[in-house]
Amino acid sequence: MAWFKWKHLILFLLVVALMVWSINVTEFDIRKFSQFNNMIDFLSNWFPFNTSVLPTMLKASLVTLGMAFLGSFVGLLVALPVSLLAAKNTAGPFYGSVRIGLSFVRSIPEIVLGLMFLTIVGPGPFAATIAIIVHNASVLSKLIAELIEAADKGPQEAMKAVGARPLIGALFSVFPQIWPNVLSHYFYRFEVAIRTSLMLGLVGGGGIGQQLFVHFKTFQYSTVAVDVMLIMIIVIVVDFLGSRVRQYVM
Amino acid sequence: MSCNEALLTIENGAVRYQKAESYALDHVTLTFQRGEFVCILGKTGAGKSTFIRTLNGLQALTEGDITYNGRSYQTLDREGLRRQRQKMGMIFQHHQLIPRLTVLQNVYTGLFGSRSTIRNIAGLFNESERQLARDVVEQVELLPHLNKRVDLLSGGQRQRVGIARALAQSPDVFLGDEPVASLDPGTANRIFQLIHRLHEERNLLTVINVHDVKLAKRYASRIVALKDGRVVFDDQPEALTEAIEDMLYES
């Protein structure tokens, strides 16, 4: 028992109990896969791909890409200054209220934000984009604020010592240090925003997500196949670009 | 060239950190003149670092006062203190450069105190500022690395950038908080030599913490030794006997 204490055994039993409970509530049952044939039947309907819709769907996926990019990028632009007000070491008296405000906004699910903006500005990608901006601004503010708090204090002291004004000191001593991590967070949020814009498509937010939803509901599985393929391509391309940019910035 | 007028004075200066039982700096009174090269000795925890940091107001005194260029820190608000610091170049143990920026960009940050926020953010430097930056990089012999990122330099080279940044402030005072403590003896000596040469050329007041007694004896014109936050020695290097050294570093 060199590595373990009795405390760990109790913890282990607790985790097992939690798993049993979760299996129960989720009706998790491997035996249900005995009807695997259904799955094969279903997937066989996807072939051959309905390539005639490719141009229209390509256009729709570009709309999705635009929503995700604009939503996450404007979110980042908003988050950069806000994060300075949400980090303990730079916020001054605003810290508490900004943090509370941010966690309030973050707690609203994107789909609820989407539904809210849809009723205000009408259905379409605009409402979805606004929802993504609001959500990402709050998420990125918090993430960047945490990077600011964890940044090396040395350069901040040096900027104080040369007599720089506090704003300049904070900007120059903190942002060059955390920039690669900021970009890393940003690209991850960009990727998440693509998935979010798909979800928002389901409630009328436009783009390839809405198309996917419509094709599914009308049993056009060979078109669904095209939609899914396009979505996978977008996600993979954005992931690839993100890692390249991060490498370049390091 | 030294004149007898005091440039920097600390009078009954004391620092007591929150919840600490004793003083980190215990009612110190010292007067420094232009042209002096002062080394502060003392073992770890003697209050050297606290002392240096009070001189440019990075650490506020809990009691007493500091006067620089005839102005008392007690009468200054944050903005006033910031202006005082502009003419005091500080060199740190871990150089505290801004990573991912180049040598030249780091040297430019030394000019931040005296320029407008907009010009600093936009990175607009006029001809004389650009010349000044190049000159100080040349003085620390880093011109070949002008546009190299500082995180790619060696420890000694980084400390040279730290010195160049302080020089860019066109300082009257050099403050050093253990600037050679993380360097090998050879590099440490060369850095000290460089600081001493610049000190002579510009007729500065230099106050440096150092834990290498030999370096202090070689370069200082005056040695101040601290023990438990108090000044226990203040004289020319020749007066520092072995007995005093033993007393300083005994545990």
Boltz contact constraints between the chains, C-beta under 6 A:
constraints:
  - contact:
      token1: [A, 154]
      token2: [B, 94]
      max_distance: 6.0
  - contact:
      token1: [A, 154]
      token2: [B, 96]
      max_distance: 6.0
  - contact:
      token1: [A, 155]
      token2: [B, 96]
      max_distance: 6.0
  - contact:
      token1: [A, 155]
      token2: [B, 98]
      max_distance: 6.0
  - contact:
      token1: [A, 158]
      token2: [B, 96]
      max_distance: 6.0
  - contact:
      token1: [A, 161]
      token2: [B, 90]
      max_distance: 6.0
  - contact:
      token1: [A, 162]
      token2: [B, 110]
      max_distance: 6.0
  - contact:
      token1: [A, 162]
      token2: [B, 112]
      max_distance: 6.0
  - contact:
      token1: [A, 162]
      token2: [B, 113]
      max_distance: 6.0
  - contact:
      token1: [A, 162]
      token2: [B, 169]
      max_distance: 6.0
  - contact:
      token1: [A, 163]
      token2: [B, 82]
      max_distance: 6.0
  - contact:
      token1: [A, 163]
      token2: [B, 85]
      max_distance: 6.0
  - contact:
      token1: [A, 163]
      token2: [B, 86]
      max_distance: 6.0
  - contact:
      token1: [A, 163]
      token2: [B, 113]
      max_distance: 6.0
  - contact:
      token1: [A, 164]
      token2: [B, 112]
      max_distance: 6.0
  - contact:
      token1: [A, 164]
      token2: [B, 113]
      max_distance: 6.0
  - contact:
      token1: [A, 165]
      token2: [B, 117]
      max_distance: 6.0
  - contact:
      token1: [A, 168]
      token2: [B, 112]
      max_distance: 6.0
  - contact:
      token1: [A, 168]
      token2: [B, 117]
      max_distance: 6.0
  - contact:
      token1: [A, 168]
      token2: [B, 120]
      max_distance: 6.0
  - contact:
      token1: [A, 172]
      token2: [B, 109]
      max_distance: 6.0
  - contact:
      token1: [A, 176]
      token2: [B, 98]
      max_distance: 6.0
  - contact:
      token1: [A, 176]
      token2: [B, 100]
      max_distance: 6.0
  - contact:
      token1: [A, 176]
      token2: [B, 101]
      max_distance: 6.0
  - contact:
      token1: [A, 177]
      token2: [B, 99]
      max_distance: 6.0
